[in-house]
Amino acid sequence: MSKVLGRTLGLKSSQVRSLERLLHRKVDAQRAVTHELARELARLSSDAGRCVGIVVDRRGRILDVSLGDAHGVPFPTRRLARTTAPGRLCGLRFVRTALSTGGIGHDELAVLSRHRLDALVRVEVGRDGSLGSLRTATLLPPGSAEPYDLSPPFAATAIRADFLESIEALEEEFARTAPGARAAVDRDRAILVTVSGERGDLAQESLEELRELARSAGIEVAEARLQRRERVDPATVMGRGFLEEVTRRAASLGAGLLIVDEELTPRQAKNLELAAGLEVMDRTMLILEIFGRRAGTRDGKIRVELARLQYMLPHLIGRGIEMSRLGGLGGGAKGAVRGLGEQKLELDRRVLRRRIDHLKDEIDKIGRRRGEMRRHRMAAGVPQVSIVGYANAGKSTLFNALTAENVRAEDLLFATLETTARRCRLPHGTEVVFLDTVGFIRDLPEGLRDAFRATLEEIDGSDLIVHLVDASNPACPRQLAAVEGTLAELHLDAIPRITVFNKRDRLADPGLLAPLVDKSAGMLLCALDPADIRGLASRVERSLAEQVAERLATPPVDRDGEE
């Protein structure tokens, strides 16, 4: 065992045996660390030339040992409990050596906050291997002036023997100052961040849309922050000072999740995790989270899984914690000592690619079946009308009103993920098939767009498109443009369309929208008003009749293009 670990970690067998012996130690639980243990850690760290960390529970048992490099040491998360009860800490302390002097760093405080440790203890080691000063850090309850209690440096001989009592008192203070609140870190409670150089209201609109996406994913928003900067930081997206402020707010609000309104690179996500000590989710992953919760049919579930795996593939290296939301496999490597280079994910790229290929084959089969159904509808000569629009514009509500159906309609983004077709008769007897489609959204990631392209292509056989716009949303002009742009990308912009501005009842002054309605030759309505629905149905019927009349009036063209 020692020889294997020695080759893996680049240590002598005697050094590995020293690490292994630590796991069989039990220390005085009433002290954050004992003088004897601190001295032993300092000697081992100096001998190896690397920082060492141990995880100790409240019974004084050393549960795990972590070996880092000369600059730092990772916290071994495999010994953490899955959940921490509200008002409590996780019951573990992290004692780590440092080969340099100085205060407890931001990254160390992030570990303390992220895992709600009882304490973090920093043991400084001199160049000659001597034991230097110690420092401790603990969390403070919400409402405190600072999120952490940082001790001044003290000698190992001055370690106090009331550690457990102070931790129990701290937990009582957590419960007293936040009764009924989420004192524990909640991984479904998030801080949202948008970093943008956009002028005017564009950046704020983007942040509000991120808030709605989070709400649709069932995530509680603790706070939403906007940083205006011309260019994103290539390492962490946001500036360091702003990131530190976000980290402090997360600690005080009990948020365990940071959602960034960007598509993060694997390196950016990893840097943010380490710096903030939070689970990190980008905009793409948030949309995937919604799709994963909402997909109900086999078709939808397959498309969601494909989009997830395509997202995961380039993120396998350097990402770990947030992959749990996407069904990734985690877990530490076997063995007592956690070494450098140990991967958090144990997914094999070839297995992942094979699964992606299999799902693509399944989607091709589903696409062929959809194509057959579409051809049957077209052969029957029944006109097809597709209702399209930005997410949460009210498409399903309008679909239900036009067809007397009862498909799922909620005030959430992406409440509908599958296309639904229903046949009905218009006021003057024209039989028509209405299609309720998946909502559009700005900057839809390419992987998601590809995964749902076949669903959106259901629109391709339409005789008419009803483009529904949420008139009550201040961003409706940009949402209208985003949908029109997507239709153009899918080569569907040649299909005749009626632009309908919905949610008239929510407008304080409908006249303010009149120029936009007139410009698009649209109509303003409320999908819950029967009179408005009858008016729209009549306009759909007239438009279809005009198309039939136009086709009849157009002379046929022979193969040579001559009449």
C-alpha positions, 0 to 999 in steps of 0.5 A: 500500500505504501509503495503504491501511494508513494509512487502515486504521490511522489513520497517516500514510504516513511512519509506515506506511513506517517500520513496513514497513521494519522487516520488512526489517531484520535485527538482531544475534541475539546481543542481545535487542534492539539499542540502535539498534533500541530507539531506532527503536522508541521514536521510531516509538511516540512519533510514532504515540502507540501501542505497537509490537511486533516478532517476532524469530527466532534469526537476527535476522530481524524476522518481524512487526510489531504496532501497538496503542494507547497502553496495549498491543500484541497479540502477532501469533500468525500467525508462530508455529510450529504446535508446539513440541518438548518441552524447547524454546522457540518460537525467537521473542522479542517486543520491545514498546514501552510508553508508561508506566513500570513492570514487566512486566505479568501480561498480558505474562507470559501471552503469554510463557508461552502461546507459550513465547517465548525472551524478552519485552522491554519498551522504555519510551518517555518522553513526549518520545520518548526511549528509557527503561529496558528490562526482559526476562522469560524462562521458568524450568524446572519446579520453579523457585521462580518461573515467570519470570526478570524482570530489573531495569530497565537502560539500552539501552547495557547490553544483553548480547551473549550472548542465544543462549547464554543461551537454549540454556542455558535449554533444556538446563536445561528438558531436564535438570530434566524428562527425558521430561516435557512441558516444552513447552506442551501444548494437550491438557494442562489445568488444570481450574477450578470456581468455586462457592458450593455448600456441602458436597460439591457443588462437589467433585463438580462438579469431579470430573465435569469431570475425568471429562469431560476424561478422556473427551475425551482431555485430560490433567489436570495439575491440578484447582482449586476456588475457593469464592465466592458469585458468579462474577466477571462478567469472568473468572469467578474472582477475579484472585488465583486466576487469577494462581495458576492461570496460574503453575501452568499455566506450571510444569506445561506446561499450555496449556489452561484448562477452566472448569466454566461456560458462558462468555460470549464476553467472559468467554472472551476476558478469560480468554485475555488474562489467563491466556495459555492456550487456554480451554474451557468445559464446553459446549465440552468436551462438544462435544469429546467428541461430536465424537470419538465420533460414528460414524454419519452421524446422530450426526455431523450432530447434533454439527456442528449443536450445534457451529455453534449454539455458535459463532454467538454466539461469533464476535466476540471468540473465536479460538483455542479455535474451532480445536477446533470446526473454525473458520477462523483466520488473519491478514489479508493485509498486513505490519502487523496493525492494531486490530480485525482479526478472528481468525475469518473466518466469515460469519454468513450462511454459518453460519446457512445451514449450520445451517438445512441441518443442521436439515433433514437432522435432520428427515429422519432424524427422520421415518425414525426415526419410521417405524421406531418405528411399524413396531416398535410395529405389530409388537406387540413391547414396547420397553424403553429403558435410560436413565441418567446418563453412564457408569452402565453402560448399554451394558454392561447392554444387551450383557448383556441382548441378547448384543450387543457394542456399544461399552462403555467406562468413559468419559462419553458412550461411546454417542452413538447409540441402538441397538435389539436384539430378544431373548427374555426368560426365559419367551419374551417377545419384546422390543426393548431400546434403548441410549440416550445418557447424561444429564448435569446441566445439559446445555446447551440447544443440546446438549439440542435437538440430541439431543432427537430421539435421546432421543425414541426413548424416547417409544414405550417400554413400560418404562424401565430407569433405570440408576444408578451406585451406586458414585458418591457423587453417585448421588442427585443423578444419579438426580434429574437423569435424572428431571428430564430425563425430566420435561422430555421428558414421558416421566415417565409411562412405567413404570420400573424403577430399577436401581442398578448396580456393586454389586461396587464398593460397600464396604458395599451396606447404606448404599445400601439406603434409596435403593434401597427408596425408589425400589422399585429393585434393586441389581445388577452388570451383569457378573453373569449371575445379576443379569442373569437377575433383572433380565430376569425383573423386566422380563418381569413388569412388561410382563406386568402392563401387558398385564393392566392394559390387558385389565382396563380397559374400553374408552371410547367417543368420549363417554367413556362405558363 
